[in-house]
Amino acid sequence: QQKLIKIGLKSISDQASSGIYEDKGIPELELVKKNDKNDYQTESIVIPDEFSKIKDTLIDFCDHKECALILTTGGTG
């Protein structure tokens, strides 16, 4: 059985991560799910725009969740 490739999806937003409004970044990144092949899975997270949190989640996606690709959005405020 072939191991699924993991793709990390990360949205960086202070307001969305605190629940002030709904995150729109992850749904946009999930366009990768519109693939006819189901040969990958995704890990998603919405986090505040804080350097240490960004760094820690990148490390987690790489080292622990073994994501082969990480897509990020946000941090525009």
Order of alpha helices (4+ residues) and beta strands (2+ residues): beta-alpha-alpha-beta-alpha-beta
